[in-house]
Amino acid sequence: MNSRAKGARGERQWRDEMRALEALGLGSDDDFEAVRTAWRKLAKENHPDVRPGDTEAADRFQKIQAAYDVLKAAEDRRLAL
């Protein structure tokens, strides 16, 4: 893979991480423990079992989960280095 493709992928991952942090109400200087804490709090508040029939909460829950997945993958990549 050429360096240009690697740079584009890295830029995309960075943007995805920033969006994920925003979805969890966090800033770029927060550590992964803050990510985990925010994810748990928001997931509990918006879980479909807690708010049955609330489609907006279900949508928020999916976005929260997707944000956590992005940030967890990023943390795993950092730990693998």
Phi and psi in degrees as a GROMACS rama.xvg file:
@    title "Ramachandran Plot"
@    xaxis  label "Phi"
@    yaxis  label "Psi"
@TYPE xy
-79.1395  164.268  ASN-2
-65.7959  -29.4108  SER-3
-65.8594  -42.574  ARG-4
-66.4047  -40.2711  ALA-5
-62.5034  -41.1593  LYS-6
-63.922  -41.0864  GLY-7
-65.5672  -40.5017  ALA-8
-66.6375  -42.2287  ARG-9
-63.0171  -40.315  GLY-10
-63.3668  -42.1525  GLU-11
-65.2247  -42.9402  ARG-12
-62.9383  -41.0805  GLN-13
-61.5392  -45.8803  TRP-14
-61.6036  -43.2719  ARG-15
-60.576  -41.3162  ASP-16
-64.7748  -41.4101  GLU-17
-64.389  -41.7864  MET-18
-63.3359  -39.9061  ARG-19
-65.0887  -43.6206  ALA-20
-60.3473  -41.7741  LEU-21
-62.2175  -41.8617  GLU-22
-61.9141  -30.0185  ALA-23
-92.4539  1.01831  LEU-24
74.814  28.6228  GLY-25
-114.751  166.718  LEU-26
-107.743  171.288  GLY-27
-68.2732  -15.895  SER-28
-92.5668  -1.11647  ASP-29
-76.5723  145.087  ASP-30
-88.1006  177.273  ASP-31
-68.714  -27.6142  PHE-32
-64.0787  -37.9005  GLU-33
-65.1535  -37.7484  ALA-34
-60.3257  -49.77  VAL-35
-61.6765  -41.9392  ARG-36
-64.6027  -46.1143  THR-37
-64.3098  -41.8679  ALA-38
-60.5573  -47.2019  TRP-39
-61.0414  -45.2288  ARG-40
-61.6592  -50.3089  LYS-41
-68.7903  -36.9136  LEU-42
-64.8979  -41.4476  ALA-43
-63.9785  -39.7309  LYS-44
-68.6925  -31.5881  GLU-45
-111.977  6.7834  ASN-46
-62.9305  137.903  HIS-47
-58.8311  -28.9736  PRO-48
-71.9447  -27.0586  ASP-49
-84.3853  -33.1439  VAL-50
-124.803  66.6135  ARG-51
-63.1205  136.193  PRO-52
84.271  -6.75242  GLY-53
-91.4081  96.8479  ASP-54
-67.9464  -31.955  THR-55
-65.4559  -41.0292  GLU-56
-65.4109  -38.9096  ALA-57
-63.412  -40.2477  ALA-58
-64.6093  -43.8688  ASP-59
-61.6727  -41.53  ARG-60
-59.7358  -43.9409  PHE-61
-63.1791  -40.9651  GLN-62
-66.7406  -39.7109  LYS-63
-63.2485  -43.8778  ILE-64
-65.3182  -42.0212  GLN-65
-63.2959  -40.4558  ALA-66
-62.6972  -43.49  ALA-67
-63.1032  -42.1947  TYR-68
-58.5576  -42.8406  ASP-69
-62.1127  -46.6314  VAL-70
-72.2004  -33.2783  LEU-71
-65.9732  -42.9761  LYS-72
-62.1515  -40.5245  ALA-73
-64.483  -41.7577  ALA-74
-64.6635  -42.2986  GLU-75
-61.176  -40.033  ASP-76
-63.8186  -41.9082  ARG-77
-65.0783  -40.1249  ARG-78
-70.9344  -25.665  LEU-79
-75.642  -17.2864  ALA-80
